[in-house]
Amino acid sequence: MTGILAAIAVILMYLEFPIPIIPSFIKFDFSELPALIASFGVGPVEGLAVCLIKNLVKLPSSMTGGVGELANFFIGICFVLPAGLIYRFRKNRGGALIGMVSGTLLMAAASFPINFFIVYPAYSKLMPMEAIIGAYQKILPSVDGLVSCLLIFNLPFTFVKGAVDSLITFLLYKHLSPFLKGKKKGEKESGR
């Protein structure tokens, strides 16, 4: 099941698209969705495995020298691990909701230090920091440094990404759960 969900995550990772209100080098994809589903349906470790596998598979075609994939892995861990752990101990809709909100908030908060200390210092070796900040200034001229770029653009973007993945998971999980757990259609399931 982990392999199937990882394969779906890889496909979704390649189906990324830009959002017009942020710089074009930041792309939206739904690849954390299978990892979150794995974390709920199979377990938190399996959710982490989906995050790892999808990034390892994408690594040979990376346009970021592996930095983007490393950041995606760390941010994905911050999302699926708390969600899966909370759901593991509270297997109901409330536990799922608390887990997804916690994961989304942690992922958004973690995006700041991950981008500030890992991603953008690495990118600045390929592109001058002035050019990176200039891409943000084309959208909002008043941003004056990396900190404001990350707080105004990246952190909310990551929050919305987690919220969208959470909403889709919340809507789909109950229907996918029997398949994930190997149950037949008529069998009773506890929890969600």
C-alpha positions in Angstrom: 0.0 0.0 0.0 2.9 2.3 0.8 4.3 1.7 -2.6 1.1 2.4 -4.4 0.6 5.6 -2.5 4.2 6.6 -3.1 3.7 6.0 -6.9 0.6 8.3 -6.8 2.6 10.9 -4.9 5.3 10.8 -7.5 2.8 11.4 -10.3 1.2 14.2 -8.4 4.6 15.8 -7.7 5.2 16.0 -11.4 1.8 17.6 -12.0 2.9 20.9 -10.3 1.6 24.2 -11.4 2.4 27.9 -10.6 0.1 30.1 -8.7 -0.1 33.7 -10.2 0.1 35.5 -6.8 3.5 34.1 -5.9 6.8 33.9 -7.8 6.7 31.3 -10.6 9.5 29.2 -9.1 7.2 28.3 -6.3 4.8 25.6 -7.5 1.7 23.9 -6.1 1.2 20.2 -6.2 -0.9 17.6 -4.3 1.9 15.1 -3.6 1.5 15.3 0.2 -2.1 14.1 -0.2 -1.1 10.4 -0.6 1.4 10.7 2.2 -1.3 12.0 4.5 -3.7 9.3 3.4 -0.9 6.7 4.1 -0.2 8.2 7.5 -3.9 7.8 8.4 -4.6 4.5 6.7 -1.5 2.5 7.2 0.5 4.5 9.8 2.7 7.5 10.4 5.9 5.7 9.4 4.4 4.7 6.1 3.4 8.3 5.6 7.0 9.4 6.1 8.0 6.6 3.7 5.8 8.0 1.0 7.4 11.5 1.5 10.8 9.9 1.2 10.1 7.8 -1.8 8.5 10.5 -3.8 11.4 12.8 -3.3 14.0 10.1 -4.0 12.3 9.3 -7.3 12.2 13.0 -8.3 15.8 13.6 -7.3 17.4 12.5 -10.7 15.2 15.0 -12.6 15.6 17.8 -9.9 16.1 21.3 -11.2 17.1 22.4 -7.7 20.2 20.2 -7.2 18.2 18.2 -4.6 17.6 21.2 -2.3 13.9 21.4 -3.3 13.4 17.7 -2.7 15.2 17.9 0.7 13.0 20.8 1.7 9.9 19.1 0.4 10.8 16.0 2.5 11.3 18.0 5.7 8.1 20.0 5.2 6.2 16.8 4.4 7.4 15.2 7.6 6.1 18.2 9.5 2.7 17.7 7.9 2.1 13.9 7.9 3.8 12.9 11.2 1.7 14.9 13.6 -1.4 14.2 11.7 -0.8 10.5 11.6 0.3 10.3 15.3 -2.7 12.2 16.5 -5.1 10.1 14.4 -3.4 6.9 15.6 -4.5 7.6 19.2 -7.9 9.2 18.2 -9.3 7.2 15.4 -12.4 9.4 14.7 -13.3 12.4 12.7 -12.3 14.7 15.5 -8.8 13.1 15.8 -8.4 13.3 12.0 -9.3 17.0 12.1 -7.1 17.8 15.0 -4.2 15.9 13.3 -4.7 17.7 10.0 -4.9 21.1 11.6 -1.8 20.4 13.7 0.1 19.1 10.7 -0.9 22.0 8.6 0.1 24.6 11.2 3.5 22.8 11.9 4.2 22.5 8.2 3.5 26.2 7.6 5.6 27.3 10.6 8.5 24.9 9.7 8.5 26.3 6.1 10.0 29.5 7.4 13.2 28.1 8.9 13.6 25.4 6.2 13.4 28.0 3.5 15.5 30.6 5.4 18.3 28.3 6.4 18.3 25.6 3.7 16.5 26.4 0.5 17.2 30.1 -0.2 20.9 30.0 0.8 21.4 27.1 -1.6 19.4 28.8 -4.3 21.4 32.0 -3.9 24.4 30.1 -5.1 22.6 29.6 -8.5 20.8 33.0 -8.6 21.7 36.2 -6.7 19.5 36.9 -3.7 18.6 40.3 -5.2 17.1 38.4 -8.2 15.2 36.1 -5.9 13.8 39.0 -3.9 13.2 40.8 -7.1 10.8 38.0 -8.2 8.8 38.7 -5.1 8.9 42.4 -5.6 7.4 42.1 -9.0 4.2 40.9 -7.2 4.5 43.1 -4.1 7.0 45.9 -4.5 7.1 46.7 -0.7 8.8 43.4 0.3 12.3 44.4 1.3 14.1 41.2 2.2 14.0 37.4 2.5 12.2 37.4 5.8 9.3 39.5 4.6 9.2 37.4 1.4 8.9 34.2 3.4 6.4 35.6 5.8 4.2 37.2 3.3 4.3 34.6 0.5 5.8 31.2 1.4 4.3 30.7 4.9 0.7 31.4 3.8 1.3 29.4 0.6 2.4 26.4 2.6 -0.5 26.8 5.0 -3.0 26.8 2.1 -1.3 23.8 0.5 -1.7 21.8 3.8 -5.3 23.0 4.2 -6.2 21.9 0.7 -4.6 18.5 1.1 -6.3 18.2 4.5 -9.7 19.0 3.0 -9.3 16.5 0.2 -8.2 13.9 2.6 -11.1 14.6 5.0 -13.5 14.2 2.1 -11.9 11.0 0.6 -10.4 9.1 3.5 -13.6 7.3 4.7 -14.2 6.0 1.1 -10.6 4.9 0.7 -10.1 3.4 4.2 -11.5 -0.1 3.5 -9.2 -0.4 0.5 -6.2 0.9 2.5 -6.9 -1.6 5.3 -7.6 -4.5 2.9 -11.3 -4.8 3.9 -14.0 -5.9 1.6 -16.8 -3.6 0.8 -19.4 -4.9 3.3 -17.0 -5.3 6.3 -17.5 -3.0 9.3 -14.7 -0.6 10.2 -14.1 1.3 13.4 -13.2 5.0 13.5 -13.9 7.3 10.6 
